[in-house]
Amino acid sequence: MIISLLGTGTSQGIPVIGCDCEVCTSLDFRDKRFRSSIHIQTEDQSFVVDTGPDFRMQALRNKIKKLDAVLITHAHKDHTAGLDDIRAYNYTQKKDMPVYGRLETLEQLKKEFSYAFSEHKYPGIPEITLVEIKNQPFSIGKTEITPIEVMHYKLPVFGFRIKDFTYITDANYISDQELEKVKGTKVLILNALQKQEHISHFNLEQALEVVEKIKPQKAYFTHIAHKMGLHRSVESELPANVHLAYDSLVIDMDLI
């Protein structure tokens, strides 16, 4: 299984429009961040988790030519706004795109992309099959996926575990019961917004505390704001098995 980080930025991305801080003006490619999303390639299947506003460019940059399903963590725009661009896969694969999410998320997608679900559909709109998931394991083909329910302030969000890999974004609380599902993970990708405390995201210190509880072989932090600081500086402050993720980072689970 190969994990590609399509984006590692927070809702505004980096650089932030109109900002001239040292991170937003950095020439280091690791400080340029699309909105958070990942691509998962198994032996015979291809998934993305979230389709934010940058999804088209992410798919092009990472050469995602085949896509079997989309998993949506929650309904915020920075995780859903690019869903229309699955139309390209409808055309090349000649079938609807299955989109998996909790009921509340799917209902929001119906509102925001109402034209895709109307009775009289306009030619060329995205062809989507919505698939409700609950907080229990489900399978897409041969791939078993375990949802991890976390809290994003007052909003429930799904992280996902596949075999020895877990992805959690947009969280500031994970119950002990849900943490048990994550234990044994070899690679953990977890949100860490910035160094200052935040109402709806783990900050760097809190994310490190979660890593200490899970004890993965490797951890990568994502959903990063420009307030976190320069990649090279923050990376140098982290434990040996913890890294600040960056766009287009590729993790080969067979090499872990």
C-alpha positions in Angstrom: 0.0 0.0 0.0 1.3 3.4 -1.0 0.1 6.7 0.6 0.6 10.0 -1.2 -0.1 13.2 0.6 -2.0 15.3 -1.9 -2.2 18.3 0.4 -1.1 19.1 4.0 -2.4 22.6 4.5 -5.2 24.0 6.6 -8.4 25.5 5.2 -6.7 28.5 3.6 -3.7 26.6 2.3 -0.2 28.1 2.2 0.6 30.7 1.0 -2.4 32.4 2.5 -3.9 35.1 0.2 -2.5 38.5 1.1 0.0 37.2 3.7 3.7 38.1 3.5 4.9 36.2 6.6 8.2 34.1 6.3 6.2 30.9 5.7 3.9 32.3 3.0 6.9 33.9 1.2 9.2 30.9 1.7 10.9 29.4 -1.4 11.1 25.9 0.2 8.6 23.7 -1.7 7.7 22.0 1.6 6.1 25.3 2.8 3.7 25.3 -0.2 0.6 23.5 1.0 -2.7 22.6 -0.8 -5.7 21.7 1.4 -5.4 18.4 3.2 -6.1 15.2 1.3 -4.4 11.8 0.7 -4.4 9.2 -2.1 -4.2 5.5 -1.1 -3.0 2.9 -3.7 -3.5 -0.7 -2.7 -2.5 -3.7 -4.8 -5.6 -3.2 -7.0 -7.5 -0.2 -5.8 -7.2 3.6 -5.7 -8.9 5.9 -3.2 -8.8 9.5 -2.1 -9.7 10.8 1.3 -11.4 14.2 0.8 -11.7 16.3 -2.3 -11.0 19.9 -1.3 -10.8 23.0 -3.4 -7.4 21.9 -4.8 -8.4 18.4 -5.9 -8.1 19.0 -9.6 -4.5 20.2 -9.3 -3.7 17.5 -6.8 -4.9 14.7 -9.1 -3.0 16.2 -12.0 0.2 16.7 -10.1 0.2 13.2 -8.6 -0.9 11.6 -11.8 -4.0 9.9 -10.4 -5.3 8.2 -13.5 -7.7 5.7 -11.8 -10.0 6.3 -8.9 -12.3 3.6 -7.4 -13.8 5.6 -4.5 -13.8 8.8 -2.5 -13.9 8.8 1.3 -15.1 12.0 3.0 -14.0 12.8 6.6 -16.6 15.6 7.1 -18.6 18.2 5.2 -16.4 21.3 5.6 -15.6 23.0 2.3 -11.9 22.6 2.5 -12.5 18.8 2.4 -15.4 18.7 -0.2 -15.3 21.7 -2.5 -13.5 19.8 -5.4 -15.9 16.9 -5.6 -17.2 18.1 -9.0 -13.9 17.2 -10.5 -14.6 13.4 -10.2 -16.4 14.0 -13.5 -13.1 13.2 -15.3 -13.1 9.7 -13.8 -16.8 9.2 -14.7 -15.8 9.9 -18.3 -12.7 7.7 -18.5 -14.0 4.8 -16.3 -17.6 4.9 -17.6 -19.3 4.5 -14.2 -20.5 6.4 -11.2 -18.1 7.4 -8.4 -18.9 5.9 -5.0 -18.6 8.5 -2.3 -18.4 7.3 1.3 -19.3 9.3 4.3 -21.5 9.6 7.4 -25.2 10.4 6.8 -24.8 14.1 7.9 -21.9 14.5 5.5 -23.8 13.0 2.6 -26.8 15.2 3.2 -24.6 18.2 3.1 -23.1 17.1 -0.2 -26.6 16.8 -1.7 -27.2 20.4 -0.8 -23.9 21.8 -2.0 -23.9 19.8 -5.2 -27.7 19.7 -5.7 -27.3 19.8 -9.5 -25.6 16.3 -9.3 -28.7 14.8 -7.6 -31.5 16.6 -9.4 -34.3 14.6 -11.0 -33.5 16.1 -14.4 -29.7 16.0 -14.7 -27.8 18.4 -17.0 -25.4 16.6 -19.3 -21.8 16.3 -18.0 -22.5 16.7 -14.3 -20.7 14.4 -11.8 -22.2 11.0 -11.5 -22.1 10.0 -7.8 -23.3 7.1 -5.8 -23.5 8.1 -2.1 -22.7 5.3 0.4 -23.5 5.9 4.0 -20.9 4.6 6.6 -21.3 4.4 10.3 -18.7 4.0 13.1 -18.0 0.3 12.2 -15.7 -1.4 9.8 -16.7 -1.6 6.1 -15.1 -2.8 2.9 -14.5 -1.4 -0.5 -13.7 -4.4 -2.7 -11.0 -6.4 -0.8 -10.0 -3.4 1.3 -11.3 -3.3 4.9 -11.5 0.2 6.4 -12.1 1.0 10.1 -13.5 4.5 10.8 -12.1 6.4 13.8 -14.5 8.9 15.2 -12.9 12.0 16.4 -14.2 15.4 17.5 -13.5 18.6 15.6 -14.8 21.0 18.3 -18.4 19.9 18.4 -18.5 18.2 14.9 -17.9 14.4 14.7 -15.3 13.6 12.0 -14.1 10.2 10.6 -10.5 9.3 10.4 -9.7 6.0 8.7 -7.5 3.0 9.4 -6.5 0.5 6.7 -4.2 -2.3 8.0 -1.3 -0.7 9.7 -2.0 2.8 8.5 -4.2 5.5 10.1 -5.2 8.9 8.8 -6.9 11.5 11.2 -7.5 15.1 10.2 -9.5 17.9 11.8 -9.5 16.7 15.4 -9.0 18.2 18.8 -10.3 15.2 20.8 -10.1 11.4 20.5 -11.8 9.3 23.1 -10.0 6.4 24.7 -12.3 4.0 23.0 -11.5 5.3 19.6 -7.7 5.5 20.4 -7.8 1.7 21.0 -8.7 1.3 17.4 -5.6 3.1 16.4 -3.1 1.3 18.6 -0.8 -1.0 16.6 -0.7 1.4 13.7 2.7 1.5 12.1 2.2 4.8 10.3 0.0 7.6 11.7 -0.9 10.8 9.9 -2.5 13.3 12.3 -3.5 16.9 12.2 -1.4 19.5 14.0 -2.4 23.0 13.1 0.0 25.3 14.8 2.0 25.7 18.0 -0.7 27.8 19.7 -3.8 26.2 21.2 -6.8 26.1 18.9 -10.5 25.6 19.5 -11.0 22.8 17.0 -7.6 21.3 16.1 -4.7 19.7 17.9 -1.8 22.0 18.3 1.8 20.7 18.0 2.1 19.8 21.7 -1.3 18.0 21.8 -0.5 16.0 18.6 2.8 14.9 20.1 0.8 13.7 23.2 -1.4 11.6 20.9 1.6 10.1 19.2 3.0 9.1 22.5 -0.2 7.3 23.4 -0.3 5.4 20.0 3.4 4.8 19.7 3.5 4.3 15.9 6.8 3.5 14.2 6.3 6.8 12.2 4.0 9.7 12.6 3.4 12.6 10.2 1.6 15.8 11.0 -0.7 17.4 8.5 -3.4 20.1 8.2 -0.8 22.7 8.9 -1.3 26.5 9.2 1.3 29.1 8.3 1.4 29.9 12.0 3.2 26.6 12.6 6.4 28.0 11.3 8.9 27.1 8.6 9.1 23.4 7.7 12.8 23.1 8.2 12.6 24.7 11.6 9.7 22.7 13.0 11.1 19.4 11.6 14.3 19.9 13.5 12.4 20.2 16.8 10.5 16.9 16.4 11.4 13.4 17.8 13.2 11.1 15.4 10.1 9.1 14.5 7.8 12.2 14.0 7.9 14.4 10.9 6.1 17.4 9.5 4.4 16.2 6.4 4.6 18.0 3.1 2.7 18.0 -0.2 3.5 15.0 -2.5 5.2 13.1 0.2 5.0 9.4 -0.6 4.9 6.6 2.1 5.4 3.0 1.0 4.0 0.9 3.7 6.0 -2.1 2.5 9.2 -0.2 3.4 8.1 0.6 7.0 
